[in-house]
Amino acid sequence: MSGIYVYSDNFGLSAALLSLAAQSGEEVCAITLDQDQADELVNYGADRLLVLKGDSPRPESYAKVIAELLKKENAELFLVGSTARGRELAAKTAGYLDCGMVSDAASLVFEVGKIVTTRLMYGGSVVQTEIINSLTVVTVPVGKFEAAKNESKKGVISSLEVKADQRVNIIETSPIKKEGIDLAAADKVVCIGMGLDKPEDIQIAQDLAQVLGAEIGCTRGIAEERHWLPVQSYIGISGANVKPSLYISMGVSGQVQHVVGIRDSRIIAAVDSNDKAPIFKAADYGIVGDLYEIIPLLTEALRNA
Ligand SMILES: Cc1cc2nc3c(=O)[nH]c(=O)nc-3n(C[C@H](O)[C@H](O)[C@H](O)COP(=O)(O)OP(=O)(O)OC[C@H]3O[C@@H](n4cnc5c(N)ncnc54)[C@H](O)[C@@H]3O)c2cc1C
């Protein structure tokens, strides 16, 4: 078997997947539905770029076509960017191929005769290692791997006329109404937890956030039980994943379901009155104490700094 194939409907993720695949030393082929994306991806280390030309804008409707292609070309690995569409395409392709699938790999290492992946299980409390030695579909989340330009290799672009699976059609589309901010993109996050007594106290967090230029996030209970902030504001396994340069929490105990969503933060700082709160295990800096005393002092100190 040979050849690594990559696909993502997100350009940055496609570029990162190409850079990752290039580490294998195998031939790397990027699959795309978009000629413009192919023209740009040429600089990221692909040997080949294949533009699928079909009559559907939905990537998942090409799963069968891609599965047949991977089989015909004796592919070794299909890396798919873990977007909503990418996950659907990956699952369908693995289904058509009747092969294994690794969802949301946290790491992927090419070794002699095998590929070793890890991913988090059970809300992040366990790391599962999987060894791949036959064609497998692997989805890769955004932000796990860096894209690096490779000007020394210029991929050859070709196109293929294909027939999309038309059994599912789009009747109507409407944008998702988003309240609040895009936490996943925030560079700094101030996070409030159930340690806050009343909704007016969010002002304490807002003052700190204003000094830092941070966005406000929260734990699930604040959004879903107390309804103090919109549901898009909560962080964790069933909420948003954040990867800011700085995350500061106040009154957040740090249960695993929350910590899963903050793992990729560069610096984690926590203020909690319970010195045994699990958040201190995840934190780089911790202050044990009453948030109502500490946070205003911290805000003032930062304001004067
Ligand atoms: C299937 C499932 C999925 C879940 N998904 C998520 C998720 O995505 N995100 C999420 O956040 N949660 C999630 N949860 C809930 C999660 O398990 C925790 O219950 C939740 O994260 C706890 O929120 P908290 O830290 O705000 O509250 P608590 O655990 O109640 O912690 C409050 C903290 O505030 C401290 N405190 C109290 N008063 C003060 C004070 N004056 N000064 C300083 N500290 C003070 C306490 O010491 C305590 O540590 C999920 C749960 C389940 C079962």
The ligand as an SDF file (V2000), in Angstrom:
LIG
                    3D

 53 58  0  0  0  0  0  0  0  0999 V2000
  -22.2950   14.5340   30.2230 C   0  0  0  0  0  0  0  0  0  0  0  0
  -21.8250   15.7920   30.8810 C   0  0  0  0  0  0  0  0  0  0  0  0
  -21.2960   16.7880   30.0910 C   0  0  0  0  0  0  0  0  0  0  0  0
  -20.8600   17.9680   30.6950 C   0  0  0  0  0  0  0  0  0  0  0  0
  -20.3300   18.9340   29.9070 N   0  0  0  0  0  0  0  0  0  0  0  0
  -19.8350   20.0370   30.4770 C   0  0  0  0  0  0  0  0  0  0  0  0
  -19.2030   21.0510   29.6830 C   0  0  0  0  0  0  0  0  0  0  0  0
  -19.0830   20.9510   28.4660 O   0  0  0  0  0  0  0  0  0  0  0  0
  -18.7390   22.1420   30.3290 N   0  0  0  0  0  0  0  0  0  0  0  0
  -18.8180   22.3150   31.6850 C   0  0  0  0  0  0  0  0  0  0  0  0
  -18.3520   23.3360   32.1880 O   0  0  0  0  0  0  0  0  0  0  0  0
  -19.4180   21.3820   32.4470 N   0  0  0  0  0  0  0  0  0  0  0  0
  -19.9270   20.2600   31.8790 C   0  0  0  0  0  0  0  0  0  0  0  0
  -20.5350   19.3360   32.6560 N   0  0  0  0  0  0  0  0  0  0  0  0
  -20.7200   19.6300   34.0830 C   0  0  0  0  0  0  0  0  0  0  0  0
  -19.4590   19.3530   34.8860 C   0  0  0  0  0  0  0  0  0  0  0  0
  -19.4330   17.9890   35.2530 O   0  0  0  0  0  0  0  0  0  0  0  0
  -19.3920   20.1890   36.1710 C   0  0  0  0  0  0  0  0  0  0  0  0
  -20.5670   19.9750   36.9160 O   0  0  0  0  0  0  0  0  0  0  0  0
  -19.2720   21.6800   35.8870 C   0  0  0  0  0  0  0  0  0  0  0  0
  -18.2030   21.9400   35.0150 O   0  0  0  0  0  0  0  0  0  0  0  0
  -19.0200   22.4060   37.2110 C   0  0  0  0  0  0  0  0  0  0  0  0
  -19.1700   23.7660   36.9950 O   0  0  0  0  0  0  0  0  0  0  0  0
  -18.5390   24.7870   38.0020 P   0  0  0  0  0  0  0  0  0  0  0  0
  -17.0660   24.5170   38.1380 O   0  0  0  0  0  0  0  0  0  0  0  0
  -18.9720   26.1280   37.5650 O   0  0  0  0  0  0  0  0  0  0  0  0
  -19.3230   24.4850   39.3680 O   0  0  0  0  0  0  0  0  0  0  0  0
  -18.8860   23.7280   40.6730 P   0  0  0  0  0  0  0  0  0  0  0  0
  -18.3290   22.3800   40.3790 O   0  0  0  0  0  0  0  0  0  0  0  0
  -20.0630   23.8260   41.5780 O   0  0  0  0  0  0  0  0  0  0  0  0
  -17.6860   24.5920   41.2410 O   0  0  0  0  0  0  0  0  0  0  0  0
  -17.8210   25.8500   41.8070 C   0  0  0  0  0  0  0  0  0  0  0  0
  -16.4860   26.2400   42.3670 C   0  0  0  0  0  0  0  0  0  0  0  0
  -16.5660   27.5510   42.8710 O   0  0  0  0  0  0  0  0  0  0  0  0
  -15.7790   27.6090   44.0480 C   0  0  0  0  0  0  0  0  0  0  0  0
  -16.2270   28.7600   44.8150 N   0  0  0  0  0  0  0  0  0  0  0  0
  -17.3980   28.9400   45.4850 C   0  0  0  0  0  0  0  0  0  0  0  0
  -17.4420   30.1670   46.0240 N   0  0  0  0  0  0  0  0  0  0  0  0
  -16.2700   30.7670   45.7200 C   0  0  0  0  0  0  0  0  0  0  0  0
  -15.7250   32.0520   46.0150 C   0  0  0  0  0  0  0  0  0  0  0  0
  -16.4000   32.9860   46.6910 N   0  0  0  0  0  0  0  0  0  0  0  0
  -14.4740   32.3360   45.5620 N   0  0  0  0  0  0  0  0  0  0  0  0
  -13.7590   31.4150   44.8530 C   0  0  0  0  0  0  0  0  0  0  0  0
  -14.2340   30.1940   44.5420 N   0  0  0  0  0  0  0  0  0  0  0  0
  -15.4950   29.8860   44.9710 C   0  0  0  0  0  0  0  0  0  0  0  0
  -15.9570   26.2520   44.7090 C   0  0  0  0  0  0  0  0  0  0  0  0
  -14.8750   25.9810   45.5830 O   0  0  0  0  0  0  0  0  0  0  0  0
  -16.0050   25.3370   43.5110 C   0  0  0  0  0  0  0  0  0  0  0  0
  -14.7150   24.8150   43.2070 O   0  0  0  0  0  0  0  0  0  0  0  0
  -20.9760   18.1430   32.0930 C   0  0  0  0  0  0  0  0  0  0  0  0
  -21.5040   17.1260   32.8710 C   0  0  0  0  0  0  0  0  0  0  0  0
  -21.9240   15.9790   32.2900 C   0  0  0  0  0  0  0  0  0  0  0  0
  -22.4840   14.8900   33.1520 C   0  0  0  0  0  0  0  0  0  0  0  0
  1  2  1  0
  2  3  1  0
  2 52  2  0
  3  4  2  0
  4  5  1  0
  4 50  1  0
  5  6  2  0
  6  7  1  0
  6 13  1  0
  7  8  2  0
  7  9  1  0
  9 10  1  0
 10 11  2  0
 10 12  1  0
 12 13  2  0
 13 14  1  0
 14 15  1  0
 14 50  1  0
 15 16  1  0
 16 17  1  0
 16 18  1  0
 18 19  1  0
 18 20  1  0
 20 21  1  0
 20 22  1  0
 22 23  1  0
 23 24  1  0
 24 25  2  0
 24 26  1  0
 24 27  1  0
 27 28  1  0
 28 29  2  0
 28 30  1  0
 28 31  1  0
 31 32  1  0
 32 33  1  0
 33 34  1  0
 33 48  1  0
 34 35  1  0
 35 36  1  0
 35 46  1  0
 36 37  1  0
 36 45  1  0
 37 38  2  0
 38 39  1  0
 39 40  1  0
 39 45  2  0
 40 41  1  0
 40 42  2  0
 42 43  1  0
 43 44  2  0
 44 45  1  0
 46 47  1  0
 46 48  1  0
 48 49  1  0
 50 51  2  0
 51 52  1  0
 52 53  1  0
M  END
$$$$
